[in-house]
Amino acid sequence: MNNPIRLYMSMSLDGYIAGPDDRPGQELGRDGGRLFNWLDDREVDGPSGQVYREALATGAVVCGRRTFELAGRWQGDHHDGVPIFVLTHQVDDGDVPPGHARFVTDVEDCARRARAAAGDRPVMVHGAGAAQALLRAGQVDEMEIHLVPVLLGDGRRLFAHLGGDHIELDLVRRLEDRDVTHLRYRVHRPEEAA
């Protein structure tokens, strides 16, 4: 696949992507910053540096509205001026996102637009809400989970609201580094399940 839609998320072993009480000023929740210690190695050669460089080589970003707002709207530029498609339930009159960001209310339209904008590069997905919506719609091709050896015990779960259908995955890459295991999965399409 030349431009997969790929979820990139740091996650605790018990499935949390943020600690409890994530909000403006405490965007990762209480103790949620622990999930990102591996980024200390993003500028060096090695697995975490490789994964970080791959993430920044993506050609478009899809995120949920909550993630977008908690991130301060990235001031309209997530990385390198790539388009940002913000999945949202509604768009308020006069609420114009900054820079390269655009609001989109339809999941499949969002996926189409992101793939087209990314060209031959992957599309990065951020946030639990966007990930769940895209997975339910069969629009996620791969997941890059940065699994951190900690049990947060509470907070925001990545896969909390997927619905009743199970989703099959194939592990296609596993990279071990200090304080993290980077796991890449290919997501089976519904027609592949049998």
C-alpha positions as semicolon CSV with decimal commas, in nm:
position;residue;x (nm);y (nm);z (nm)
1;M;0,000;0,000;0,000
2;N;0,159;0,325;-0,109
3;N;-0,018;0,566;0,126
4;P;-0,168;0,388;0,423
5;I;-0,376;0,561;0,685
6;R;-0,168;0,483;0,992
7;L;-0,253;0,546;1,356
8;Y;0,045;0,665;1,563
9;M;-0,018;0,648;1,938
10;S;0,179;0,602;2,258
11;M;-0,011;0,373;2,492
12;S;0,030;0,220;2,836
13;L;0,016;-0,157;2,872
14;D;-0,337;-0,124;3,013
15;G;-0,456;0,070;2,706
16;Y;-0,443;0,436;2,809
17;I;-0,317;0,718;2,586
18;A;-0,356;0,989;2,852
19;G;-0,382;0,989;3,227
20;P;-0,696;1,096;3,411
21;D;-0,821;1,455;3,390
22;D;-0,675;1,545;3,050
23;R;-0,769;1,904;2,978
24;P;-0,613;2,232;2,864
25;G;-0,308;2,295;3,078
26;Q;-0,283;1,923;3,154
27;E;-0,317;1,787;2,802
28;L;-0,179;1,440;2,877
29;G;-0,370;1,401;3,203
30;R;-0,210;1,324;3,537
31;D;0,108;1,124;3,479
32;G;0,030;1,088;3,107
33;G;0,363;1,242;3,010
34;R;0,518;0,911;3,113
35;L;0,394;0,769;2,782
36;F;0,625;0,998;2,588
37;N;0,961;0,943;2,760
38;W;1,070;0,750;2,450
39;L;1,070;1,078;2,258
40;D;1,389;1,167;2,446
41;D;1,555;0,935;2,190
42;R;1,384;1,079;1,882
43;E;1,692;1,264;1,755
44;V;1,932;0,970;1,778
45;D;1,990;0,672;1,553
46;G;1,796;0,373;1,674
47;P;1,438;0,248;1,676
48;S;1,274;0,550;1,840
49;G;1,454;0,791;1,609
50;Q;1,352;0,581;1,308
51;V;0,986;0,572;1,412
52;Y;0,983;0,946;1,484
53;R;1,135;1,027;1,143
54;E;0,877;0,803;0,974
55;A;0,596;0,985;1,154
56;L;0,725;1,321;1,037
57;A;0,749;1,192;0,679
58;T;0,371;1,154;0,659
59;G;0,186;1,366;0,405
60;A;-0,132;1,451;0,597
61;V;-0,274;1,432;0,948
62;V;-0,619;1,320;1,063
63;C;-0,717;1,391;1,422
64;G;-1,028;1,429;1,629
65;R;-1,161;1,762;1,744
66;R;-1,073;1,695;2,110
67;T;-0,709;1,615;2,025
68;F;-0,690;1,920;1,799
69;E;-0,817;2,152;2,073
70;L;-0,599;2,000;2,348
71;A;-0,296;2,044;2,121
72;G;-0,369;2,415;2,089
73;R;-0,473;2,349;1,729
74;W;-0,100;2,303;1,661
75;Q;-0,118;2,669;1,555
76;G;-0,230;2,530;1,220
77;D;0,089;2,333;1,147
78;H;0,145;1,983;1,282
79;H;0,464;1,927;1,080
80;D;0,609;2,063;0,759
81;G;0,288;2,234;0,651
82;V;0,102;1,911;0,574
83;P;-0,279;1,931;0,563
84;I;-0,459;1,857;0,891
85;F;-0,808;1,710;0,866
86;V;-1,000;1,746;1,190
87;L;-1,288;1,501;1,232
88;T;-1,567;1,675;1,416
89;H;-1,939;1,627;1,472
90;Q;-2,020;1,985;1,381
91;V;-1,859;2,306;1,267
92;D;-1,970;2,625;1,435
93;D;-2,024;2,931;1,217
94;G;-1,718;3,150;1,221
95;D;-1,489;2,880;1,363
96;V;-1,215;2,873;1,104
97;P;-0,922;2,648;1,193
98;P;-0,577;2,802;1,156
99;G;-0,315;2,736;0,892
100;H;-0,328;2,401;0,720
101;A;-0,619;2,261;0,924
102;R;-0,967;2,190;0,791
103;F;-1,277;2,060;0,968
104;V;-1,448;1,753;0,818
105;T;-1,770;1,597;0,948
106;D;-1,784;1,274;0,743
107;V;-1,538;0,995;0,828
108;E;-1,512;0,844;0,479
109;D;-1,481;1,186;0,316
110;C;-1,208;1,271;0,565
111;A;-1,015;0,953;0,478
112;R;-1,049;1,021;0,102
113;R;-0,935;1,380;0,136
114;A;-0,639;1,288;0,358
115;R;-0,520;1,014;0,121
116;A;-0,545;1,250;-0,177
117;A;-0,360;1,527;0,006
118;A;-0,083;1,290;0,124
119;G;0,001;1,179;-0,231
120;D;0,225;0,876;-0,207
121;R;0,308;0,932;0,162
122;P;0,127;0,777;0,460
123;V;-0,147;0,959;0,649
124;M;-0,091;1,005;1,023
125;V;-0,384;0,958;1,261
126;H;-0,382;1,109;1,612
127;G;-0,628;1,070;1,896
128;A;-0,866;0,810;2,030
129;G;-1,185;0,956;1,884
130;A;-1,051;0,981;1,529
131;A;-0,888;0,637;1,555
132;Q;-1,210;0,473;1,670
133;A;-1,422;0,646;1,404
134;L;-1,180;0,549;1,127
135;L;-1,151;0,191;1,253
136;R;-1,530;0,152;1,268
137;A;-1,549;0,282;0,911
138;G;-1,278;0,040;0,791
139;Q;-1,044;0,326;0,699
140;V;-0,734;0,247;0,910
141;D;-0,472;0,043;0,725
142;E;-0,201;0,025;0,990
143;M;-0,144;0,104;1,355
144;E;0,191;0,209;1,501
145;I;0,152;0,161;1,875
146;H;0,433;0,283;2,098
147;L;0,375;0,045;2,389
148;V;0,516;0,180;2,714
149;P;0,579;-0,058;3,007
150;V;0,356;0,114;3,260
151;L;0,005;0,061;3,395
152;L;-0,160;0,403;3,423
153;G;-0,473;0,254;3,581
154;D;-0,705;0,530;3,461
155;G;-0,740;0,794;3,193
156;R;-0,839;0,794;2,827
157;R;-0,843;0,454;2,658
158;L;-0,744;0,424;2,295
159;F;-0,991;0,152;2,201
160;A;-1,281;0,221;2,439
161;H;-1,567;0,266;2,190
162;L;-1,510;0,042;1,890
163;G;-1,843;-0,139;1,903
164;G;-1,913;-0,510;1,903
165;D;-1,723;-0,624;1,594
166;H;-1,372;-0,754;1,640
167;I;-1,089;-0,635;1,420
168;E;-0,812;-0,871;1,313
169;L;-0,452;-0,746;1,307
170;D;-0,119;-0,877;1,175
171;L;0,201;-0,774;1,351
172;V;0,429;-0,656;1,070
173;R;0,708;-0,490;1,269
174;R;0,837;-0,487;1,625
175;L;1,117;-0,251;1,732
176;E;1,249;-0,256;2,089
177;D;1,406;0,052;2,240
178;R;1,472;0,202;2,579
179;D;1,140;0,223;2,765
180;V;0,918;0,141;2,463
181;T;0,825;-0,127;2,212
182;H;0,715;0,009;1,876
183;L;0,457;-0,227;1,728
184;R;0,321;-0,188;1,376
185;Y;0,008;-0,381;1,285
186;R;-0,169;-0,420;0,953
187;V;-0,546;-0,397;0,997
188;H;-0,752;-0,661;0,818
189;R;-1,032;-0,533;0,601
190;P;-1,381;-0,662;0,691
191;E;-1,387;-0,865;0,367
192;E;-1,065;-1,041;0,479
193;A;-1,228;-1,178;0,793
194;A;-1,351;-1,530;0,740
